[in-house]
């Protein structure tokens, strides 16, 4: 189960800086974590003054903010800082470079989620005032990492006081090797679906047997469809506040497959996204 003891946020002097910073401070306090801020670019008295003013307005940090000012390429600086500071969680908002705002979606997000040595939280709707997290959706894929991801989801839910968690089992349609062209084939397909669903439910229930779920409204949802797209669409339709996914594997075979899964989500983030490593 993932624990967040040291959190990094990119500090960009953009319109979203205040909301991103306030969110990062709240999250750090909730997890009892140290917060590190990194700005990619020049250090100036004006920027220091602006940052200090925001910190004066923000919720009080339980531990002082450590600020790093570093010139260079955004991805390289962020990754270097993650390694050097032994970061557990990287929070991504907006980064200003050469007077252009570059948001951590698309290729930048894919590169950071692949290379970061820690979990990554992508914020798409940061708020100055806290918005309660009411619904977490977490993947229930058949994967060695899923057990840890689900356990992390419950820990986060407890810290955020979120009482509703849905575990989504994405099942590839190729598992249903039945062509439906009449009532008999439709009946066989439905029976096969129920068998697969029962198998997946039992697998997830085994994981849940090791977790205290008594104070959580829990749902296990099987979806037959394209991995990545299905869970992203589900999170969007159900208006989840947080989507939690396994991190991409670094093995060559899965590494070729994974981008097709994550790109569906990163291309149109349905909600805040936590990728657990």
Helices and strands as residue ranges (DSSP letters): E 6-10, H 17-31, E 34-40, H 45-57, E 66-70, H 74-85, E 89-92, E 94-97, E 100-103, H 106-115, E 119-122, E 136-139, H 146-159, E 164-171, G 173-175, H 183-208, E 217-224, H 229-237, E 242-246, H 252-267, E 272-276
